[in-house]
Structures are given as structure tokens and as C-alpha cells.
Amino acid sequence: MKIGFIGLGIMGRPMAGRLMAGGHIAYLMSRSGVPHELTAAGGIACDSPKEVAHHAEIIFLMVPDTPDVEKVLFAEDGVEQGLAGGKVVVDMSTISPVATRAFARRIAAHNCEYLDAPVSGGDVGAKNATLTIMVGGPESAFNRVKPLFELMGKSVTLIGANGSGQVCKLANNIVVALNIEAVAEALVFAAKAGADPAKVRQALMGGFAGSRILEVHGERMLKRAFEPGFRVGLHQKDLNIALSVARELGVSLPNTATAQELFNACVARGGARWDHSSMVRALESLADFELGGHST
């Protein structure tokens, strides 16, 4: 199959690589340039989203935010200008579900289908093809693209109509943010109370408090390994979308708002590009105490 992939950063690069390893012809474009490792593996570098869309049957996007998706799709030399009937556009970014529905309508006007398919699992999941992929859009398009999703992820679910994938991803990121906050709070509390936080983490992993966040991000907190991963600035962006949609719906998300304030504190300290596990630094500042360099 001829596929296109636009956005080849921390997540997009290994995801595109997995699709190419599955034997598909890949037309590639990234604002920072197409990585050599992908062209060396047979990927074809393109100069614009329009060129990618012209060649590809299915066009994937993995870019940071709603305005980025809109620009890639609809700006001069955007994807829209390269479309022909029967193609599928798949946005794997995490963006506004409201904007997603509007984008889908514009793409449908070209006799093409649109899927929103945000992912969870971070750079590790992208590299290992173990992503969780949450999809919104027509079932016909989902069935067509599903074999490609399965090259990138281990869990692929059609949630519902366009926008539903984005709603699911926002719910996911609420859960992740609150779990990071809980793990960070527990480890700071335990360490300042005089317990070894590495041993506390080890004990908690064997009980009901055990979680993937405790396992992976608890280790990051202890080892001070805050290179991303998933950047604070991106998680902050996702929670902004969730809180905005919640206001429109009349839904209160009090603990999401608290987690967002802790991310805001990290950004104020220059941490927009830190891994989101660095939320612990905001709690350490409030406690006037640092976990230190404990290993596991």
C-alpha cells in the first residue's frame, strides 16, 4: 500500500518506520526534514503535505496541536490540495474533538474519509509497536486502515464517530496526569517522612496501588530521568483542551485542574520540554524537599 506520513518527531519517526517495515511504500514529510534513517530504509521524502497526499492512498498525520493539523491539512500546499476521491486521512495527533469534527467534514467534501486516531504509550510504545490507538470515524475507513494500525499498536479500538477518538484520548490523559500526581505525591511524602522511596515504590508495585505509571514514571522520578518521553508542554496542551471542553459541557474536573497547575509550575521553571513525570519537581518545590538520586 502507498502510505503517507507527515510529522516525524519523537513519535512519528518510529511509527512511520513500523509501517515501512510492514512492506508499505512511504511518502514522508516533516517540518524539520525527513530523518536519514527513514530515507535509507526506502522512504521517499516530499516537499509538502500536498505532495504526500497526491502519492499516498492513506495519509497519516502526527503533529503537536490543533493549529498544526489545520495548517497541514488546509494551508497552501496542504493535504487537501493533493486529495482525490477514495483516500483516507488519519490524524494521530491529540487535538480538539470539536475541530476534528470540522476537519472531517471538510475532508469528506472531497469524497475522502477521515479518522481521528490519537495514541497512548509514548515513545517507548511507538518504538516497540505497543501503542494504544483510539479511533473515531467511519467503520469502513477503520476497517481499511486497521491492518496499518496493528503494525503500530497492540490495542486498536473504534470508539465511535469522528471526534470520539480525541475524546477518549483526553480521558486517557486525564487518568495519566492524575496518576502521575498521585505517584509523585506518595513518593515525596514517603521520602520526607524518612522512608527509602525506592523501596516504597517496590513495595507498592506488589499491591493494589501498582500501576504502569508507578512502574515507569516512578522510576524516572527516582532516577531524575526527565528527558522526554512525553513532554510537559504537550500534556499541558491536552489538559487545556480537556478543561475547555469540560467548561462547554458543564462538567467539573477539579483534580485535572490541579494537575494542570502543577504542569504550569514546571513550565514556569523552564520545564516545557521535560518529561511529564517531572511533575514531581513541582511537588518537591511545595515540600521544600527533593527525592534525590535514588535508583531502583
Backbone bond lengths (Angstrom), bond angles and torsions (degrees), N, CA, C in turn:
res aa  C-N    CA-C-N  psi(-1)  N-CA   C-N-CA  omega(-1)  CA-C   N-CA-C  phi
1 M - - - 1.455 - - 1.531 109.22 -
2 K 1.322 116.48 145.28 1.462 120.98 174.91 1.523 108.64 -90.44
3 I 1.332 115.14 115.40 1.463 119.84 -179.03 1.526 109.27 -117.01
4 G 1.325 115.27 155.30 1.450 121.40 173.30 1.511 109.50 -118.94
5 F 1.318 116.88 147.95 1.464 119.64 177.60 1.528 107.88 -140.22
6 I 1.341 115.59 121.42 1.460 122.90 -178.43 1.518 108.47 -117.90
7 G 1.346 116.35 120.35 1.455 121.91 -176.79 1.515 110.34 104.55
8 L 1.341 116.03 96.30 1.469 120.51 -170.37 1.528 110.74 -121.97
9 G 1.325 114.77 51.93 1.456 120.71 179.65 1.518 111.95 -89.66
10 I 1.324 116.47 -145.76 1.466 122.41 -176.41 1.523 111.07 -55.63
11 M 1.322 116.85 -39.64 1.458 121.22 -178.80 1.526 112.44 -92.80
12 G 1.319 116.41 -47.21 1.454 120.98 -173.25 1.514 114.52 -63.52
13 R 1.310 116.79 -36.75 1.474 119.47 -177.28 1.530 112.40 -61.20
14 P 1.349 119.18 -52.95 1.473 116.85 178.49 1.521 113.31 -68.76
15 M 1.322 118.33 -29.35 1.460 120.42 178.18 1.524 110.46 -65.88
16 A 1.331 116.43 -45.39 1.463 119.64 176.40 1.522 110.83 -62.15
17 G 1.327 116.03 -38.84 1.457 120.25 178.48 1.516 112.41 -60.95
18 R 1.338 117.43 -38.00 1.458 121.03 178.29 1.528 111.24 -66.42
19 L 1.320 117.16 -38.55 1.460 120.22 177.78 1.528 110.86 -66.04
20 M 1.323 116.45 -39.52 1.464 120.23 178.17 1.526 110.77 -67.38
21 A 1.328 116.61 -38.70 1.465 120.01 178.70 1.523 111.35 -64.36
22 G 1.349 116.32 -22.25 1.453 120.58 176.45 1.516 113.36 -79.71
23 G 1.329 117.18 2.75 1.453 121.51 174.53 1.509 115.71 96.10
24 H 1.334 117.66 9.42 1.461 120.61 -176.29 1.536 111.33 -91.50
25 I 1.309 115.14 147.62 1.468 121.79 176.36 1.525 107.40 -79.04
26 A 1.335 116.91 127.76 1.463 120.59 -171.73 1.524 111.40 -119.08
27 Y 1.341 114.98 126.66 1.465 123.06 171.88 1.523 106.79 -103.84
28 L 1.314 116.77 123.31 1.451 121.70 -164.72 1.528 111.84 -123.19
29 M 1.323 115.91 145.56 1.454 120.61 176.38 1.523 108.95 -153.33
30 S 1.318 116.19 136.88 1.459 121.40 177.10 1.514 108.88 -148.18
31 R 1.293 116.55 142.83 1.455 122.63 -178.10 1.531 111.28 -59.20
32 S 1.331 116.75 -31.59 1.470 121.19 -179.77 1.523 112.33 -94.28
33 G 1.324 117.23 7.44 1.462 121.15 -178.65 1.519 111.20 97.31
34 V 1.316 116.19 151.01 1.460 121.44 179.67 1.528 109.19 -79.25
35 P 1.334 118.52 125.84 1.464 120.89 -178.79 1.525 111.87 -58.96
36 H 1.325 114.94 141.73 1.470 120.86 -178.27 1.519 111.78 -58.49
37 E 1.332 116.62 -36.16 1.465 119.33 -177.58 1.528 111.69 -60.24
38 L 1.332 117.40 -30.22 1.464 120.57 -179.82 1.528 111.89 -80.73
39 T 1.325 117.19 -39.88 1.469 118.19 176.88 1.523 110.10 -69.53
40 A 1.335 117.20 -34.60 1.463 120.25 177.90 1.525 111.21 -64.76
41 A 1.332 116.52 -27.04 1.463 121.12 178.73 1.522 112.60 -87.75
42 G 1.333 116.44 3.25 1.461 119.94 176.39 1.508 115.46 110.92
43 G 1.337 118.18 -1.41 1.456 120.99 177.91 1.515 111.46 -66.84
44 I 1.321 116.10 146.68 1.459 122.15 -177.14 1.525 108.59 -106.38
45 A 1.323 117.25 115.15 1.465 122.17 -178.75 1.523 109.87 -75.08
46 C 1.322 116.79 134.91 1.462 123.18 178.27 1.526 109.50 -118.41
47 D 1.336 115.16 157.01 1.459 120.66 -176.00 1.518 113.58 -90.32
48 S 1.330 118.44 -14.31 1.462 120.39 -176.02 1.519 110.02 -155.71
49 P 1.341 117.03 158.58 1.467 119.91 172.63 1.527 112.16 -59.06
50 K 1.326 117.17 -35.12 1.468 120.82 177.39 1.520 110.97 -57.71
51 E 1.327 116.78 -44.01 1.463 120.71 -179.72 1.523 110.92 -65.12
52 V 1.318 117.38 -41.36 1.468 121.01 177.00 1.525 110.10 -58.85
53 A 1.339 116.22 -48.91 1.460 120.96 -176.87 1.525 111.47 -65.75
54 H 1.323 116.96 -33.15 1.466 120.59 179.39 1.530 110.94 -62.20
55 H 1.318 117.43 -39.87 1.468 121.62 -174.75 1.528 113.31 -87.83
56 A 1.335 117.87 -31.96 1.460 121.13 -168.17 1.522 112.57 -92.67
57 E 1.334 115.27 150.27 1.463 122.09 172.87 1.522 111.17 -82.67
58 I 1.327 115.29 -38.24 1.467 122.30 -179.75 1.519 107.50 -128.07
59 I 1.332 116.36 125.37 1.461 121.89 -173.88 1.521 109.18 -113.38
60 F 1.333 117.44 118.00 1.455 123.68 178.69 1.528 110.24 -97.77
61 L 1.324 115.64 141.98 1.461 122.49 173.92 1.523 108.50 -121.54
62 M 1.335 116.42 138.87 1.461 121.23 172.86 1.526 107.33 -144.71
63 V 1.339 115.80 84.89 1.462 122.48 -176.33 1.522 109.44 -127.14
64 P 1.353 119.07 169.83 1.455 119.69 -165.48 1.525 117.91 -70.96
65 D 1.344 119.41 -40.98 1.463 118.57 -165.30 1.526 110.39 -148.72
66 T 1.333 115.70 172.74 1.463 122.07 -177.33 1.524 112.70 -55.52
67 P 1.346 119.74 -47.73 1.471 118.65 179.61 1.530 112.62 -62.60
68 D 1.318 117.43 -30.71 1.473 120.93 178.61 1.529 110.40 -67.49
69 V 1.329 116.46 -42.80 1.463 119.96 177.76 1.522 110.01 -62.84
70 E 1.321 116.04 -45.42 1.474 119.98 -179.45 1.529 110.78 -59.76
71 K 1.318 117.09 -42.02 1.464 120.76 179.98 1.529 111.03 -65.35
72 V 1.337 116.82 -46.27 1.467 120.20 -179.51 1.530 110.64 -60.90
73 L 1.326 116.41 -38.40 1.459 120.09 -176.60 1.525 112.88 -77.91
74 F 1.346 116.80 -43.75 1.461 118.62 -162.29 1.528 115.63 -123.18
75 A 1.317 119.21 -3.65 1.470 120.42 177.57 1.530 110.03 -74.55
76 E 1.316 115.91 175.58 1.467 121.09 175.54 1.525 109.52 -54.70
77 D 1.337 116.19 131.19 1.467 122.95 -176.67 1.528 112.09 64.07
78 G 1.351 115.89 27.70 1.452 120.79 177.84 1.520 112.35 -83.13
79 V 1.316 114.98 175.93 1.465 121.84 -178.31 1.527 111.27 -54.18
80 E 1.324 117.01 -43.61 1.464 121.43 -176.74 1.526 111.92 -51.98
81 Q 1.326 116.85 -37.29 1.459 120.76 -175.99 1.527 112.87 -75.04
82 G 1.327 117.31 -12.57 1.455 120.69 178.73 1.516 114.01 -105.53
83 L 1.324 117.12 4.90 1.463 120.26 -174.65 1.521 112.14 -81.26
84 A 1.325 113.42 149.86 1.454 122.49 168.53 1.519 106.76 -137.23
85 G 1.329 117.45 158.57 1.448 121.72 -175.02 1.520 113.23 -53.78
86 G 1.334 115.81 139.60 1.457 121.70 176.07 1.508 115.30 96.60
87 K 1.334 118.03 -5.71 1.469 119.99 179.47 1.527 109.88 -83.46
88 V 1.334 115.14 162.26 1.465 121.65 178.48 1.520 108.85 -123.97
89 V 1.323 116.30 130.39 1.464 122.62 174.06 1.527 107.67 -103.73
90 V 1.327 116.25 128.27 1.468 122.22 -176.62 1.521 108.85 -122.71
91 D 1.323 117.04 108.66 1.464 120.94 178.14 1.519 109.32 -93.93
92 M 1.335 116.12 113.64 1.460 121.51 -179.24 1.522 112.28 -101.34
93 S 1.341 115.87 7.33 1.461 121.45 174.12 1.535 109.04 -72.39
94 T 1.327 115.86 169.83 1.459 121.11 171.94 1.518 107.96 -108.46
95 I 1.356 116.20 111.08 1.459 120.28 -174.41 1.529 109.65 -140.86
96 S 1.321 116.21 -174.45 1.458 122.48 -179.11 1.528 111.70 -64.60
97 P 1.327 118.19 129.10 1.469 119.69 175.38 1.525 112.42 -65.74
98 V 1.329 117.62 -29.86 1.469 120.98 178.39 1.524 109.82 -66.53
99 A 1.337 116.83 -47.63 1.463 120.45 177.63 1.522 110.70 -64.28
100 T 1.326 116.49 -37.33 1.469 120.39 179.35 1.520 111.36 -56.79
101 R 1.323 117.08 -44.60 1.467 120.01 -179.30 1.530 110.84 -64.08
102 A 1.335 116.83 -36.98 1.467 119.85 177.94 1.522 110.72 -68.32
103 F 1.331 117.25 -41.30 1.470 120.61 178.62 1.532 110.05 -62.31
104 A 1.334 116.47 -42.15 1.462 120.75 -178.64 1.527 111.01 -60.74
105 R 1.335 116.47 -40.23 1.472 119.39 179.16 1.528 111.02 -63.98
106 R 1.332 116.90 -40.01 1.462 119.98 179.92 1.528 111.46 -66.42
107 I 1.321 116.54 -39.64 1.470 120.03 178.56 1.529 110.42 -68.50
108 A 1.329 116.81 -38.86 1.464 120.76 -180.00 1.523 111.74 -62.50
109 A 1.339 116.78 -27.29 1.473 120.44 178.90 1.523 111.87 -65.05
110 H 1.318 117.91 -15.81 1.466 122.87 177.99 1.526 111.34 -97.92
111 N 1.340 116.47 16.03 1.469 121.75 -177.70 1.529 111.30 60.73
112 C 1.317 115.52 35.20 1.471 123.19 176.40 1.528 108.28 -121.25
113 E 1.332 116.53 162.48 1.461 120.92 179.03 1.525 110.51 -109.71
114 Y 1.321 115.26 158.06 1.459 122.22 -173.69 1.526 109.15 -133.60
115 L 1.316 115.80 132.95 1.459 122.20 173.99 1.517 109.50 -123.01
116 D 1.317 117.47 134.33 1.463 120.51 165.20 1.517 106.45 -97.84
117 A 1.328 115.94 126.60 1.468 120.50 -171.44 1.519 110.96 -142.00
118 P 1.337 117.55 60.97 1.465 119.44 177.91 1.520 111.66 -63.78
119 V 1.322 115.56 160.37 1.464 120.67 -172.70 1.525 111.23 -126.85
120 S 1.310 114.74 157.72 1.456 122.73 171.18 1.519 108.26 -129.31
121 G 1.323 115.89 146.40 1.460 120.45 179.62 1.508 113.25 135.50
122 G 1.340 116.74 -11.06 1.454 120.50 174.73 1.511 113.66 66.73
123 D 1.323 114.62 -170.18 1.468 120.32 -176.85 1.523 111.49 -64.46
124 V 1.343 116.94 -31.76 1.471 119.80 178.61 1.526 109.79 -65.13
125 G 1.328 116.58 -44.54 1.452 120.55 177.96 1.510 112.62 -64.43
126 A 1.341 116.77 -36.58 1.467 120.39 178.09 1.525 110.57 -65.73
127 K 1.320 116.97 -42.38 1.460 120.68 -178.79 1.529 112.14 -69.28
128 N 1.326 116.07 -35.41 1.468 120.57 -176.01 1.524 113.49 -95.95
129 A 1.337 116.95 2.55 1.469 121.83 -178.51 1.525 111.70 57.43
130 T 1.342 115.92 41.09 1.459 121.27 179.30 1.527 111.54 -117.88
131 L 1.320 117.02 23.64 1.457 120.94 -178.75 1.525 111.72 -64.18
132 T 1.321 115.02 151.58 1.459 122.14 165.67 1.525 106.93 -95.93
133 I 1.327 116.89 125.17 1.463 121.41 -174.64 1.520 108.65 -117.56
134 M 1.326 116.10 122.41 1.469 124.05 -175.30 1.522 107.90 -111.11
135 V 1.327 117.20 117.48 1.464 120.60 -165.94 1.523 111.73 -116.96
136 G 1.335 114.87 137.10 1.451 121.81 170.65 1.518 109.45 -122.62
137 G 1.342 116.94 138.03 1.450 119.76 177.63 1.510 112.80 144.00
138 P 1.323 117.25 -174.97 1.464 120.99 -177.26 1.530 111.86 -64.61
139 E 1.334 115.48 141.14 1.458 119.68 179.83 1.520 111.85 -62.76
140 S 1.330 117.25 -33.55 1.468 120.35 179.30 1.519 111.38 -61.36
141 A 1.333 116.52 -43.90 1.464 120.36 178.26 1.523 110.58 -68.06
142 F 1.336 116.85 -40.22 1.460 121.07 178.90 1.522 110.95 -58.73
143 N 1.321 116.72 -47.01 1.465 120.20 -178.90 1.522 111.49 -62.98
144 R 1.313 116.43 -34.40 1.467 120.73 179.20 1.528 111.85 -69.53
145 V 1.317 116.13 -38.06 1.468 120.89 -174.76 1.523 112.47 -91.59
146 K 1.323 117.90 -17.03 1.467 120.71 -173.82 1.532 113.80 -52.30
147 P 1.347 120.66 -42.59 1.474 118.39 177.98 1.526 113.31 -59.60
148 L 1.323 117.04 -29.49 1.469 120.59 176.69 1.523 110.21 -75.29
149 F 1.329 117.15 -41.92 1.466 119.80 175.38 1.533 110.26 -56.29
150 E 1.319 116.31 -39.75 1.476 119.99 -176.11 1.522 112.66 -69.82
151 L 1.333 118.05 -15.49 1.461 120.78 171.83 1.522 111.80 -76.68
152 M 1.335 116.31 -19.63 1.470 121.07 -175.89 1.518 113.23 -107.76
153 G 1.336 117.69 -22.46 1.456 119.43 -173.45 1.511 113.21 -140.79
154 K 1.313 115.46 164.30 1.468 121.05 179.61 1.526 111.70 -103.18
155 S 1.328 117.12 -16.38 1.462 121.39 178.74 1.521 108.34 -130.86
156 V 1.330 116.47 115.89 1.465 122.11 -176.95 1.519 107.63 -127.74
157 T 1.342 116.73 119.53 1.461 120.27 -175.07 1.521 110.42 -132.27
158 L 1.319 116.52 128.14 1.461 121.00 170.48 1.525 107.55 -83.07
159 I 1.320 116.21 114.36 1.463 121.16 -175.43 1.523 111.54 -83.18
160 G 1.343 115.86 -41.15 1.459 119.89 -176.85 1.515 110.06 168.32
161 A 1.327 116.81 -148.62 1.461 122.48 -176.86 1.529 110.94 -70.25
162 N 1.336 116.17 172.21 1.467 120.87 178.98 1.526 111.01 -51.29
163 G 1.326 115.52 136.30 1.456 122.86 -176.43 1.509 112.74 98.58
164 S 1.343 117.42 -24.53 1.471 120.48 -177.30 1.526 112.04 -67.76
165 G 1.328 116.69 -34.70 1.459 119.55 176.58 1.513 111.38 -62.10
166 Q 1.343 115.27 -42.06 1.468 119.38 179.39 1.532 111.53 -66.70
167 V 1.328 116.89 -39.64 1.463 119.99 177.28 1.522 110.27 -60.83
168 C 1.334 116.45 -44.04 1.467 120.77 179.11 1.522 110.82 -61.93
169 K 1.332 116.95 -41.93 1.464 119.90 -179.36 1.527 111.07 -65.82
170 L 1.324 117.45 -38.24 1.463 119.17 176.99 1.527 110.40 -63.82
171 A 1.346 116.97 -40.41 1.468 119.82 175.38 1.520 110.65 -61.03
172 N 1.325 116.45 -41.54 1.464 121.44 176.99 1.523 111.00 -57.82
173 N 1.331 116.27 -45.75 1.459 119.23 -175.07 1.517 112.69 -74.78
174 I 1.336 116.99 -22.93 1.458 119.37 169.37 1.529 109.54 -64.74
175 V 1.327 116.55 -48.27 1.471 121.02 -179.89 1.528 110.56 -60.54
176 V 1.336 117.23 -44.79 1.458 121.05 -178.42 1.524 110.64 -63.11
177 A 1.339 117.27 -46.58 1.470 120.48 -178.54 1.518 111.27 -60.96
178 L 1.331 116.44 -43.39 1.458 119.28 -178.36 1.521 111.79 -69.98
179 N 1.326 117.10 -31.70 1.463 119.95 175.45 1.522 111.70 -70.47
180 I 1.332 117.04 -39.79 1.470 119.45 175.21 1.518 109.74 -59.75
181 E 1.332 116.91 -44.68 1.463 120.61 179.69 1.524 110.70 -60.86
182 A 1.336 117.03 -43.07 1.468 120.45 -178.49 1.524 111.46 -64.74
183 V 1.331 117.01 -43.73 1.467 120.70 179.64 1.526 109.96 -64.98
184 A 1.324 116.47 -45.25 1.468 119.88 -179.23 1.523 110.72 -62.27
185 E 1.325 116.42 -44.55 1.464 120.96 -179.17 1.528 110.70 -62.28
186 A 1.327 116.37 -43.02 1.463 120.47 -178.45 1.524 111.32 -65.30
187 L 1.338 117.46 -43.18 1.466 120.20 -177.60 1.523 111.74 -69.71
188 V 1.339 117.55 -39.08 1.470 120.13 176.64 1.519 110.10 -64.75
189 F 1.323 116.32 -43.98 1.473 120.19 177.67 1.519 110.94 -58.55
190 A 1.334 116.47 -49.61 1.468 120.33 -176.21 1.521 111.42 -62.74
191 A 1.346 115.90 -44.23 1.466 119.35 -177.10 1.525 111.56 -66.58
192 K 1.342 117.14 -42.72 1.466 118.75 -179.09 1.525 111.26 -69.94
193 A 1.347 116.20 -23.82 1.470 120.15 176.16 1.521 112.55 -80.25
194 G 1.331 116.91 -2.70 1.451 120.80 173.66 1.516 115.73 104.00
195 A 1.322 118.46 1.26 1.467 120.89 178.51 1.520 110.19 -90.00
196 D 1.324 115.86 154.04 1.466 121.14 176.50 1.531 107.82 -74.29
197 P 1.352 118.28 114.24 1.469 118.97 -174.36 1.530 113.20 -65.63
198 A 1.339 117.27 -28.00 1.470 119.57 177.61 1.527 110.07 -66.50
199 K 1.324 116.99 -41.28 1.464 120.02 179.10 1.528 111.20 -72.66
200 V 1.324 116.69 -33.83 1.466 119.91 174.70 1.523 109.57 -61.64
201 R 1.330 117.01 -46.42 1.463 120.56 178.61 1.527 110.32 -59.43
202 Q 1.329 116.97 -44.73 1.463 120.87 -179.15 1.523 110.60 -59.67
203 A 1.321 116.97 -42.91 1.464 120.89 -179.97 1.523 111.37 -67.02
204 L 1.323 116.89 -43.21 1.466 120.81 -178.11 1.521 111.98 -64.51
205 M 1.324 116.99 -31.18 1.463 119.91 -178.76 1.524 112.15 -66.27
206 G 1.327 116.56 -20.18 1.458 119.70 178.90 1.510 113.92 -90.58
207 G 1.339 117.62 0.95 1.452 120.84 -176.78 1.513 112.28 -121.33
208 F 1.334 115.54 -163.81 1.459 122.04 -175.21 1.526 111.88 -67.79
209 A 1.326 117.17 -20.51 1.470 120.94 178.75 1.524 112.37 -81.23
210 G 1.328 117.33 -5.35 1.456 120.36 -179.58 1.520 111.47 -60.89
211 S 1.335 116.81 142.28 1.459 122.11 179.59 1.521 108.99 -161.88
212 R 1.318 114.77 164.84 1.463 120.07 175.50 1.530 110.86 -63.39
213 I 1.332 116.60 -35.82 1.461 120.95 178.53 1.527 109.93 -64.53
214 L 1.325 117.30 -44.96 1.465 120.89 178.15 1.520 110.24 -61.20
215 E 1.333 115.87 -41.00 1.461 120.13 -178.30 1.529 111.88 -66.14
216 V 1.330 116.41 -54.34 1.471 120.49 -172.14 1.523 111.71 -85.05
217 H 1.330 117.02 -53.28 1.460 119.35 -174.67 1.521 112.10 -79.97
218 G 1.332 117.20 -27.62 1.463 118.15 172.29 1.518 110.70 -60.52
219 E 1.328 116.45 -40.88 1.464 120.38 176.59 1.525 111.35 -64.33
220 R 1.334 116.54 -42.02 1.464 119.52 177.53 1.538 111.22 -59.08
221 M 1.323 116.36 -43.14 1.465 120.61 -179.71 1.520 111.26 -61.21
222 L 1.322 116.18 -42.75 1.458 120.58 -177.65 1.527 111.89 -70.95
223 K 1.324 115.89 -37.84 1.465 120.36 -178.27 1.532 112.73 -88.27
224 R 1.337 117.07 -3.23 1.470 123.22 -177.89 1.530 109.85 58.84
225 A 1.324 116.41 40.56 1.470 122.42 -176.83 1.521 108.14 -98.16
226 F 1.319 117.07 81.19 1.454 121.65 -170.89 1.525 113.88 -105.23
227 E 1.326 116.95 17.98 1.461 117.76 170.96 1.535 107.52 -72.96
228 P 1.344 116.83 141.25 1.474 117.81 -177.23 1.519 110.04 -78.63
229 G 1.303 117.57 146.21 1.433 137.44 14.77 1.536 114.62 62.84
230 F 1.293 111.02 -141.72 1.453 122.01 -179.83 1.514 106.76 -111.68
231 R 1.324 115.65 118.45 1.455 120.57 -170.94 1.533 111.82 -71.55
232 V 1.328 115.25 145.41 1.465 121.61 175.01 1.525 110.28 -52.41
233 G 1.340 117.04 -45.72 1.459 120.21 -176.79 1.514 112.88 -59.48
234 L 1.336 117.64 -34.49 1.460 120.61 178.86 1.530 111.42 -74.85
235 H 1.327 116.73 -40.13 1.463 118.62 177.52 1.526 109.95 -66.52
236 Q 1.307 116.27 -39.14 1.464 121.42 175.90 1.529 110.25 -58.56
237 K 1.334 116.67 -43.97 1.464 121.50 177.34 1.522 111.10 -59.11
238 D 1.338 117.24 -44.51 1.455 121.37 -178.47 1.527 111.62 -64.62
239 L 1.329 116.71 -40.42 1.464 118.86 178.61 1.524 111.25 -69.60
240 N 1.335 117.15 -32.01 1.466 119.67 174.14 1.529 110.29 -59.11
241 I 1.334 116.74 -43.71 1.465 120.83 178.78 1.529 109.71 -63.22
242 A 1.334 116.35 -46.87 1.465 120.06 -179.08 1.525 111.55 -59.68
243 L 1.325 117.32 -44.01 1.460 121.01 -178.91 1.529 111.18 -68.17
244 S 1.326 116.57 -35.33 1.459 120.63 177.85 1.531 111.01 -66.29
245 V 1.341 116.34 -46.18 1.464 120.06 178.12 1.525 110.22 -64.14
246 A 1.330 117.10 -38.82 1.467 120.64 179.32 1.524 111.37 -61.63
247 R 1.331 116.70 -39.10 1.471 119.76 177.33 1.528 110.39 -62.25
248 E 1.338 116.58 -42.04 1.463 120.40 179.18 1.527 111.24 -63.46
249 L 1.325 116.29 -34.16 1.467 121.26 -177.50 1.526 112.97 -85.92
250 G 1.337 116.85 -12.44 1.454 120.04 -174.62 1.514 112.78 74.49
251 V 1.339 116.03 32.29 1.466 121.95 -179.83 1.528 109.14 -106.93
252 S 1.329 116.63 133.54 1.463 121.22 177.50 1.528 110.22 -91.11
253 L 1.327 116.45 129.31 1.467 122.29 177.01 1.539 108.39 -124.02
254 P 1.329 117.42 69.89 1.469 120.07 -171.18 1.520 114.04 -62.69
255 N 1.333 117.70 -41.15 1.459 118.92 -177.38 1.526 111.61 -77.95
256 T 1.329 116.62 -28.01 1.466 119.38 172.57 1.522 109.75 -62.62
257 A 1.330 116.34 -41.92 1.463 120.44 178.32 1.528 111.50 -62.04
258 T 1.325 116.80 -38.48 1.471 120.32 177.59 1.528 110.94 -65.02
259 A 1.335 116.56 -45.18 1.461 119.69 177.89 1.524 110.67 -60.39
260 Q 1.327 116.36 -39.14 1.463 119.27 178.97 1.517 111.16 -63.69
261 E 1.327 118.25 -39.37 1.468 120.65 177.95 1.533 111.20 -63.36
262 L 1.319 117.33 -35.73 1.464 120.03 177.10 1.528 110.90 -68.28
263 F 1.356 117.33 -39.33 1.462 119.19 172.97 1.529 110.58 -63.12
264 N 1.338 116.96 -40.37 1.463 120.26 177.92 1.526 110.98 -58.24
265 A 1.338 115.95 -38.99 1.470 119.93 178.64 1.521 111.08 -64.85
266 C 1.345 117.15 -37.99 1.471 120.15 176.22 1.517 111.17 -63.61
267 V 1.326 116.17 -44.15 1.468 120.39 -179.80 1.529 110.35 -62.62
268 A 1.327 116.47 -38.87 1.472 120.19 178.67 1.521 112.04 -61.71
269 R 1.332 116.57 -24.51 1.469 121.58 177.81 1.523 111.88 -93.62
270 G 1.317 117.35 13.25 1.463 120.66 178.94 1.507 113.60 85.94
271 G 1.346 117.64 19.27 1.454 120.70 -171.93 1.513 116.02 -102.18
272 A 1.320 118.72 23.60 1.467 119.85 -178.72 1.522 112.00 -59.67
273 R 1.327 117.62 -28.40 1.458 121.45 -178.08 1.527 112.65 -100.91
274 W 1.327 117.71 4.21 1.455 120.24 172.87 1.531 109.48 -70.30
275 D 1.325 116.84 158.62 1.459 120.30 171.05 1.526 109.68 -64.69
276 H 1.349 116.76 148.84 1.470 118.89 -176.09 1.521 113.44 -65.58
277 S 1.326 118.62 -15.39 1.463 120.26 172.87 1.528 111.96 -64.28
278 S 1.338 116.20 -16.52 1.469 120.25 179.19 1.518 112.67 -70.21
279 M 1.340 118.29 -1.40 1.464 119.75 170.67 1.522 110.89 -49.68
280 V 1.334 116.78 -28.84 1.460 120.79 178.93 1.525 111.46 -56.97
281 R 1.321 117.53 -29.55 1.461 120.08 -179.70 1.527 111.60 -64.12
282 A 1.329 117.24 -36.23 1.463 119.96 177.51 1.527 110.41 -65.58
283 L 1.329 117.25 -41.23 1.460 120.97 178.59 1.531 111.23 -69.36
284 E 1.325 116.49 -36.32 1.473 119.71 175.67 1.519 110.83 -61.81
285 S 1.327 116.25 -39.45 1.463 120.02 178.80 1.520 110.87 -63.26
286 L 1.332 116.91 -41.82 1.463 120.60 178.64 1.529 111.77 -65.95
287 A 1.348 116.00 -30.85 1.472 120.67 -179.40 1.524 112.33 -89.81
288 D 1.339 117.29 -6.77 1.468 121.97 -174.09 1.524 110.53 51.87
289 F 1.344 114.31 47.19 1.464 120.78 -175.46 1.518 108.66 -157.66
290 E 1.335 116.64 138.85 1.459 120.46 179.10 1.519 110.06 -118.23
291 L 1.334 115.76 140.73 1.458 119.97 -178.90 1.522 111.95 -60.95
292 G 1.310 117.23 -32.78 1.464 119.83 -178.82 1.500 111.50 87.19
293 G 1.317 117.27 -165.54 1.454 122.73 -172.82 1.513 113.19 -98.40
294 H 1.306 117.72 44.31 1.455 120.62 179.45 1.524 110.19 -68.32
295 S 1.315 117.72 135.54 1.465 122.22 174.47 1.519 108.54 -103.40
296 T 1.336 114.82 177.17 1.474 118.04 -178.17 1.523 108.84 -106.75
